């Protein structure tokens, strides 16, 4: 994913009529481009179900298209000790489940076969075994118990581990060459701590920037394309939301530096300690939409199935039946599915934050201002002259290899101010455009055409809702 990024803010009260851009030399957005029918956004979830036809049908009906096999070192629901994990790693390799047979086959073997039958892609994972590393990492590729060549067409990534510290990154990175010998065309990646994690006990780094720099140096610079960078930022825990844009801003910087795709985790679980609460439809939707507003090409819910006593409910309950957040995720996934072919055609350029609320500019407020790099400019676009909104909104500029532009717009709110959870009307002033094709929204539009009147396109979005807008001249 080629990213050319700045971040800008527009305050509606201060908007002026002057265009910020000159007329581009080349004629862009003349007609709608052709999209790749095979292009997809990875939609996955942590702690996938045991491989049965019924479980995978429920998983797929949620709108998920990829299995993240993080829980295959041991039977679902069991929590092996680190010593046990280390024993399994040494004796059997990461991808074989438990020493006991799972219906006559290893758990991952059966998962791959069933995933292919059901039309699901797979991200293989080294599971939790990296927690058990003592000194030297185990070479998991010495003896394969599965013929992976049969599943080459559905394996879309290899996950090295969750939330490694800076020293643990180096250990995981030692397997890069081994991984790429077997999986040369998929990303090998870790999921990183968010910026609110403790520097000393978790990141083991002097700063969050140093932590990300370390991942770039030991992982992204060593892996072949495609590359991926991942984070699990959960905005609905305490006051974490005031750091979300800062965290995503740093990730787009790192993605730009290493030409990497971005993967985001979506908060979707109930925890026994009360830190994770039940989320409503808009709270699930706003997380997915914000990830897309920052150019994400993959996201996963945390979590899908209950993970022991610590997380008694995710998208499904302890019996594997859809819980309340399953249906919220299903709706968000339907929005993404309706736009993915068009969305994946474009590369992310930058994000513009729009607000008409002066509270966003108060000292210490949640607002957008503290992390802005360019204030009040749309200059990254050849055709977007101005943008305004009746509430908080994000507008992302996207561009294809021929210079044609598209805009992802969304209604943003945070959990710190319930007054902001309301409809938002976004107006785009588009230079010399006659029509727009619309993708997404909760109506799942797939190319609905509307006229641009007097160079303006206006649309009202519900809280958390996102939409891809593609302007063209004829």
C-alpha positions as CSV (number, residue, x, y, z in Angstrom):
1,X,0.0,0.0,0.0
2,X,1.6,3.3,-1.1
3,X,0.8,6.0,1.4
4,X,1.5,9.6,1.0
5,X,0.1,11.3,4.1
6,X,-0.5,14.5,5.9
7,X,-3.2,15.3,8.4
8,X,-5.3,18.5,8.2
9,X,-8.2,20.1,10.2
10,X,-10.9,22.4,9.0
11,X,-13.0,24.4,11.5
12,X,-16.3,25.2,9.9
13,X,-16.6,28.5,11.7
14,X,-13.3,29.6,10.0
15,X,-14.0,28.2,6.5
16,X,-13.3,30.6,3.7
17,X,-14.5,30.5,0.1
18,X,-11.1,30.5,-1.4
19,X,-9.9,27.3,-3.0
20,X,-6.7,25.8,-1.6
21,X,-5.7,24.1,-4.8
22,X,-4.9,25.1,-8.3
23,X,-6.1,23.4,-11.4
24,X,-4.2,20.2,-11.9
25,X,-2.3,19.8,-15.2
26,X,-3.8,16.4,-15.9
27,X,-7.5,15.6,-16.3
28,X,-8.3,13.4,-13.4
29,X,-11.6,11.7,-12.5
30,X,-12.9,11.8,-16.0
31,X,-14.9,8.6,-15.7
32,X,-15.3,5.8,-13.1
33,X,-12.3,3.5,-13.1
34,X,-12.6,-0.3,-13.4
35,X,-12.3,-2.2,-10.1
36,X,-10.8,-5.6,-9.4
37,X,-13.7,-8.0,-8.6
38,X,-11.3,-10.1,-6.5
39,X,-10.2,-7.3,-4.2
40,X,-11.2,-7.7,-0.5
41,X,-10.6,-6.1,2.8
42,X,-9.5,-8.7,5.4
43,X,-12.2,-9.1,8.1
44,X,-11.2,-11.5,10.8
45,X,-11.5,-12.1,14.6
46,X,-9.4,-13.2,17.5
47,X,-10.1,-16.6,19.0
48,X,-11.8,-18.3,16.2
49,X,-14.3,-21.2,16.8
50,X,-13.5,-24.9,16.7
51,X,-13.5,-26.2,13.1
52,X,-17.1,-27.5,12.5
53,X,-19.3,-26.7,9.6
54,X,-21.9,-25.1,11.8
55,X,-19.3,-22.9,13.6
56,X,-17.8,-21.7,10.3
57,X,-21.2,-21.0,8.8
58,X,-22.0,-18.7,11.8
59,X,-18.6,-17.0,11.5
60,X,-19.0,-16.4,7.8
61,X,-22.6,-15.1,8.2
62,X,-21.2,-12.3,10.3
63,X,-19.5,-11.0,7.3
64,X,-16.1,-12.3,8.3
65,X,-13.9,-13.6,5.5
66,X,-10.7,-14.7,7.2
67,X,-9.8,-17.0,10.1
68,X,-7.1,-15.8,12.4
69,X,-5.8,-19.1,13.9
70,X,-4.2,-17.7,17.1
71,X,-5.6,-20.4,19.4
72,X,-4.3,-23.6,17.8
73,X,-1.5,-24.6,20.1
74,X,-4.1,-26.2,22.3
75,X,-7.8,-27.1,22.2
76,X,-10.2,-24.2,22.3
77,X,-11.1,-23.3,25.8
78,X,-7.9,-24.8,27.4
79,X,-5.1,-22.5,28.6
80,X,-1.9,-24.4,28.5
81,X,1.0,-23.2,30.7
82,X,4.1,-21.7,29.2
83,X,6.0,-24.9,29.9
84,X,3.3,-26.9,28.1
85,X,3.3,-24.5,25.1
86,X,7.1,-24.8,24.9
87,X,6.9,-28.6,25.0
88,X,4.3,-28.6,22.2
89,X,6.4,-26.2,20.2
90,X,9.5,-28.3,20.4
91,X,7.8,-31.6,19.8
92,X,5.1,-30.8,17.3
93,X,5.5,-27.3,15.9
94,X,3.2,-24.3,16.3
95,X,0.5,-25.3,13.8
96,X,-0.7,-28.7,15.0
97,X,-3.0,-28.0,17.9
98,X,-2.6,-30.5,20.7
99,X,-0.9,-33.9,20.8
100,X,-4.3,-35.5,20.9
101,X,-6.1,-35.9,17.6
102,X,-8.9,-33.5,16.7
103,X,-11.4,-35.7,14.9
104,X,-8.5,-37.7,13.5
105,X,-6.5,-34.7,12.3
106,X,-4.7,-31.9,13.8
107,X,-6.8,-28.8,14.6
108,X,-5.1,-26.5,12.0
109,X,-5.2,-29.2,9.4
110,X,-8.9,-29.6,9.8
111,X,-9.4,-25.8,10.0
112,X,-7.6,-25.3,6.7
113,X,-9.6,-27.9,4.9
114,X,-12.9,-26.7,6.2
115,X,-12.0,-23.0,5.5
116,X,-11.2,-23.9,1.9
117,X,-14.6,-25.7,1.6
118,X,-16.4,-22.7,3.2
119,X,-14.6,-20.1,1.1
120,X,-12.7,-18.5,4.0
121,X,-9.1,-17.3,3.9
122,X,-6.7,-18.0,6.7
123,X,-4.0,-16.2,8.7
124,X,-1.8,-18.8,10.2
125,X,-0.4,-18.0,13.6
126,X,2.5,-19.0,15.8
127,X,-0.2,-18.8,18.5
128,X,0.9,-18.0,22.0
129,X,4.1,-20.0,21.8
130,X,6.3,-16.9,21.7
131,X,5.4,-16.3,25.4
132,X,7.2,-19.6,26.1
133,X,10.4,-18.7,24.4
134,X,13.4,-19.2,26.6
135,X,16.5,-17.7,25.1
136,X,16.4,-19.0,21.5
137,X,13.2,-19.2,19.5
138,X,12.2,-22.6,18.3
139,X,12.4,-23.2,14.5
140,X,8.9,-24.2,13.8
141,X,9.6,-25.0,10.1
142,X,11.8,-28.0,10.5
143,X,9.1,-30.6,10.2
144,X,5.7,-29.9,8.7
145,X,2.8,-32.0,9.7
146,X,0.6,-30.3,7.0
147,X,1.1,-30.0,3.3
148,X,0.5,-26.2,3.0
149,X,0.8,-26.2,-0.8
150,X,-2.8,-27.4,-1.0
151,X,-4.0,-24.3,0.9
152,X,-1.7,-21.7,-0.7
153,X,-4.6,-19.9,-2.3
154,X,-6.3,-19.2,1.0
155,X,-3.3,-18.4,3.3
156,X,-3.2,-14.6,3.4
157,X,-0.8,-14.0,6.3
158,X,1.3,-15.4,9.1
159,X,0.9,-13.9,12.5
160,X,4.0,-13.9,14.7
161,X,2.5,-13.0,18.0
162,X,0.4,-10.5,20.0
163,X,1.8,-7.4,21.7
164,X,5.5,-8.2,21.8
165,X,7.8,-6.0,23.8
166,X,10.7,-4.4,22.0
167,X,13.1,-7.3,22.9
168,X,10.4,-9.9,22.0
169,X,10.1,-8.4,18.5
170,X,13.8,-9.3,17.9
171,X,13.1,-12.9,18.9
172,X,10.1,-13.2,16.6
173,X,12.0,-11.5,13.7
174,X,14.5,-14.3,13.8
175,X,11.9,-16.5,12.0
176,X,11.4,-14.1,9.1
177,X,13.6,-16.0,6.6
178,X,12.1,-19.3,7.6
179,X,8.6,-18.0,7.2
180,X,9.3,-16.4,3.8
181,X,10.8,-19.7,2.5
182,X,7.4,-21.3,3.0
183,X,5.1,-18.3,2.5
184,X,6.9,-15.9,0.2
185,X,3.8,-13.9,-0.9
186,X,2.0,-13.1,2.4
187,X,2.8,-10.7,5.2
188,X,4.5,-12.0,8.4
189,X,3.6,-9.6,11.1
190,X,3.1,-9.0,14.8
191,X,0.3,-7.1,16.5
192,X,1.7,-4.2,18.5
193,X,0.8,-2.6,21.8
194,X,-1.2,0.6,21.7
195,X,0.3,3.9,22.8
196,X,-1.4,3.8,26.2
197,X,0.5,0.6,27.2
198,X,3.1,0.9,30.0
199,X,6.6,1.7,28.7
200,X,8.5,-0.2,31.3
201,X,6.5,-3.4,31.9
202,X,4.9,-3.8,28.4
203,X,6.8,-2.0,25.7
204,X,10.2,-2.1,27.4
205,X,11.2,1.0,25.4
206,X,12.0,4.6,26.2
207,X,9.0,5.9,24.3
208,X,6.2,4.7,22.0
209,X,8.0,6.2,19.0
210,X,11.1,4.2,19.9
211,X,8.9,1.1,20.1
212,X,7.5,1.6,16.6
213,X,10.9,2.5,15.3
214,X,12.1,-0.9,16.6
215,X,9.3,-2.8,14.8
216,X,10.2,-0.9,11.6
217,X,13.9,-1.8,12.0
218,X,13.7,-5.4,13.1
219,X,10.5,-6.5,11.3
220,X,9.3,-4.2,8.5
221,X,12.8,-3.5,7.0
222,X,13.5,-7.3,7.0
223,X,10.3,-8.7,5.5
224,X,9.5,-8.7,1.8
225,X,6.4,-7.2,0.4
226,X,3.5,-7.3,1.2
227,X,4.2,-6.0,4.6
228,X,1.8,-5.3,7.4
229,X,1.7,-3.3,10.6
230,X,-1.0,-4.0,13.2
231,X,-2.3,-2.4,16.5
232,X,-5.1,-3.1,19.0
233,X,-6.2,0.3,20.1
234,X,-9.4,0.0,22.2
235,X,-11.1,3.4,22.5
236,X,-13.9,2.4,24.8
237,X,-11.7,1.7,27.9
238,X,-11.6,4.6,30.2
239,X,-10.3,7.7,28.4
240,X,-8.3,6.0,25.7
241,X,-10.3,7.7,23.0
242,X,-8.3,10.9,23.4
243,X,-5.2,9.1,22.1
244,X,-6.7,7.2,19.2
245,X,-5.9,9.7,16.4
246,X,-2.4,10.1,17.7
247,X,-1.9,6.4,17.6
248,X,-3.3,6.0,14.1
249,X,-1.3,9.0,12.9
250,X,1.9,7.3,14.0
251,X,0.9,4.1,12.3
252,X,0.2,5.8,9.0
253,X,3.7,7.4,9.3
254,X,5.2,4.0,9.8
255,X,3.2,2.4,7.0
256,X,4.3,5.2,4.7
257,X,7.9,4.7,5.6
258,X,7.9,1.0,4.9
259,X,5.1,0.7,2.2
260,X,3.1,-1.5,4.6
261,X,-0.6,-2.3,4.8
262,X,-2.4,-1.5,8.1
263,X,-4.4,-3.9,10.2
264,X,-6.5,-2.7,13.2
265,X,-8.2,-4.6,16.0
266,X,-11.7,-3.7,16.9
267,X,-12.9,-3.8,20.5
268,X,-15.8,-6.3,20.7
269,X,-15.7,-8.2,24.0
270,X,-17.0,-8.2,27.6
271,X,-14.3,-8.8,30.2
272,X,-14.8,-10.3,33.7
273,X,-12.9,-7.4,35.3
274,X,-15.2,-4.8,33.7
275,X,-12.6,-3.0,31.6
276,X,-14.3,-4.1,28.4
277,X,-18.0,-3.5,28.3
278,X,-20.9,-4.3,26.0
279,X,-20.8,-1.9,23.0
280,X,-23.7,-0.7,21.0
281,X,-24.1,-0.7,17.2
282,X,-22.7,2.8,16.7
283,X,-19.6,2.0,18.9
284,X,-18.7,-1.0,16.8
285,X,-19.4,0.9,13.6
286,X,-17.3,4.0,14.5
287,X,-14.2,1.8,15.2
288,X,-14.5,0.0,11.8
289,X,-15.1,3.3,10.0
290,X,-12.2,5.1,11.7
291,X,-9.9,2.2,10.7
292,X,-10.9,2.7,7.1
293,X,-10.6,6.4,7.4
294,X,-6.9,5.8,8.1
295,X,-6.4,3.5,5.2
296,X,-6.7,0.1,6.9
297,X,-6.9,-2.9,4.5
298,X,-7.5,-5.4,7.2
299,X,-9.2,-5.5,10.6
300,X,-10.0,-8.1,13.3
301,X,-12.5,-8.1,16.1
302,X,-11.2,-8.8,19.7
303,X,-12.8,-11.1,20.2
304,X,-15.0,-13.7,18.5
305,X,-15.5,-16.6,20.9
306,X,-15.1,-16.5,24.7
307,X,-11.5,-16.8,25.9
308,X,-11.6,-18.6,29.2
309,X,-13.0,-16.9,32.3
310,X,-11.3,-13.6,31.6
311,X,-13.5,-12.8,28.5
312,X,-16.9,-14.5,28.9
313,X,-18.4,-13.0,25.7
314,X,-17.3,-11.8,22.4
315,X,-19.3,-11.8,19.1
316,X,-20.6,-15.2,20.2
317,X,-21.4,-16.6,23.6
318,X,-20.0,-19.7,25.3
319,X,-22.2,-22.0,23.2
320,X,-21.1,-20.4,20.0
321,X,-24.4,-18.6,19.4
322,X,-24.5,-15.0,18.1
323,X,-24.5,-12.5,21.0
324,X,-25.6,-8.8,20.7
325,X,-22.3,-7.5,19.3
326,X,-22.3,-10.2,16.6
327,X,-25.2,-8.4,14.9
328,X,-23.5,-5.0,15.4
329,X,-20.3,-6.4,13.7
330,X,-22.4,-8.0,11.0
331,X,-23.9,-4.6,10.1
332,X,-20.5,-3.0,10.0
333,X,-19.0,-5.8,7.9
334,X,-21.9,-5.4,5.4
335,X,-21.0,-1.8,5.0
336,X,-17.4,-2.7,4.3
337,X,-18.3,-5.5,1.9
338,X,-20.4,-3.2,-0.2
339,X,-17.4,-0.8,-0.7
340,X,-14.4,-3.1,-0.6
341,X,-13.8,-3.5,-4.4
342,X,-13.9,0.2,-4.9
343,X,-12.0,1.1,-1.7
344,X,-9.1,-1.3,-2.4
345,X,-8.6,0.4,-5.8
346,X,-7.2,3.5,-4.1
347,X,-4.2,4.2,-1.9
348,X,-4.6,6.3,1.2
349,X,-3.2,9.9,1.0
350,X,-4.3,11.8,4.1
351,X,-7.1,12.5,6.6
352,X,-8.9,15.7,7.2
353,X,-10.7,16.2,10.5
354,X,-13.8,18.5,10.3
355,X,-15.6,20.0,13.3
356,X,-18.0,22.8,14.1
357,X,-17.5,22.6,17.8
358,X,-15.2,25.1,19.5
359,X,-14.8,22.6,22.4
360,X,-12.5,20.6,20.1
361,X,-10.0,23.5,20.4
362,X,-10.0,24.0,24.1
363,X,-6.9,23.2,26.0
364,X,-6.9,19.6,27.3
365,X,-10.0,18.8,25.2
366,X,-10.4,15.6,23.2
367,X,-10.3,17.6,20.0
368,X,-8.3,17.1,16.9
369,X,-6.0,20.1,17.1
370,X,-3.1,18.8,19.2
371,X,-2.1,16.3,16.6
372,X,-2.6,18.3,13.4
373,X,0.3,18.9,11.0
374,X,-1.4,21.2,8.5
375,X,-4.4,23.3,9.7
376,X,-7.2,24.3,7.4
377,X,-6.0,22.9,4.1
378,X,-7.2,20.5,1.4
379,X,-4.1,21.0,-0.7
380,X,-3.4,17.3,-1.1
381,X,-6.4,17.0,-3.4
382,X,-6.7,18.1,-7.0
383,X,-10.5,18.4,-6.9
384,X,-11.6,18.8,-3.2
385,X,-11.8,22.6,-2.7
386,X,-13.4,22.7,0.7
387,X,-15.1,20.4,3.2
388,X,-17.6,21.2,6.0
389,X,-19.7,19.3,8.5
390,X,-22.5,19.8,11.0
391,X,-20.7,17.7,13.6
392,X,-17.4,15.9,13.9
393,X,-16.4,14.1,10.7
394,X,-13.3,12.5,9.1
395,X,-12.7,12.9,5.4
396,X,-9.9,10.9,3.8
397,X,-8.3,11.6,0.5
398,X,-7.5,8.5,-1.6
399,X,-5.8,8.2,-5.0
400,X,-5.2,5.5,-7.6
401,X,-2.1,5.0,-9.7
402,X,-3.6,7.2,-12.5
403,X,-4.2,10.2,-10.1
404,X,-8.0,9.7,-9.9
405,X,-9.3,10.6,-6.4
406,X,-11.9,9.2,-4.0
407,X,-13.0,10.4,-0.6
408,X,-13.9,8.3,2.4
409,X,-16.2,10.3,4.7
410,X,-17.5,9.2,8.1
411,X,-19.4,10.6,11.1
412,X,-17.0,10.4,14.1
413,X,-18.0,10.5,17.8
414,X,-16.2,9.5,21.0
415,X,-17.5,8.0,24.2
416,X,-16.5,11.1,26.2
417,X,-19.4,13.2,25.0
418,X,-22.8,11.7,24.3
419,X,-24.0,14.9,22.7
420,X,-21.7,14.2,19.8
421,X,-23.5,10.9,19.0
422,X,-25.8,12.4,16.4
423,X,-26.3,12.6,12.7
424,X,-23.7,14.6,10.7
425,X,-24.1,16.2,7.4
426,X,-20.9,16.4,5.3
427,X,-20.5,18.8,2.4
428,X,-17.7,18.3,-0.2
429,X,-17.0,21.2,-2.6
430,X,-15.7,19.4,-5.7
431,X,-14.1,21.2,-8.6
432,X,-15.7,20.6,-12.0
433,X,-17.3,17.3,-11.0
434,X,-20.7,16.4,-12.3
435,X,-21.5,13.1,-10.6
436,X,-20.5,10.9,-7.6
437,X,-20.7,7.1,-7.2
438,X,-21.4,6.1,-3.6
439,X,-20.3,3.0,-1.8
440,X,-21.0,1.8,1.7
441,X,-23.2,3.4,4.4
442,X,-25.6,1.3,6.5
443,X,-27.7,1.0,3.3
444,X,-24.8,-0.9,1.7
445,X,-24.6,1.2,-1.5
446,X,-22.6,-0.3,-4.3
447,X,-22.1,2.5,-6.8
448,X,-25.3,4.5,-6.5
449,X,-24.9,7.6,-8.7
450,X,-26.0,11.1,-7.6
451,X,-25.6,14.5,-9.3
452,X,-23.2,17.1,-8.0
453,X,-25.1,20.4,-7.9
454,X,-23.1,23.7,-8.1
455,X,-19.9,21.8,-7.3
456,X,-21.4,20.6,-4.0
457,X,-22.1,17.1,-2.8
458,X,-23.9,16.7,0.6
459,X,-24.7,13.6,2.5
460,X,-26.0,12.9,6.1
461,X,-24.4,10.1,8.0
462,X,-25.6,8.4,11.2
463,X,-23.2,8.0,14.1
464,X,-20.2,5.9,13.1
465,X,-21.3,5.5,9.5
466,X,-18.8,5.7,6.7
467,X,-19.0,6.0,2.9
468,X,-16.7,6.0,-0.1
469,X,-17.4,8.9,-2.5
470,X,-16.0,8.7,-6.1
471,X,-16.5,12.0,-8.1
472,X,-16.3,12.0,-11.9
473,X,-16.9,14.4,-14.7
474,X,-19.3,12.5,-16.9
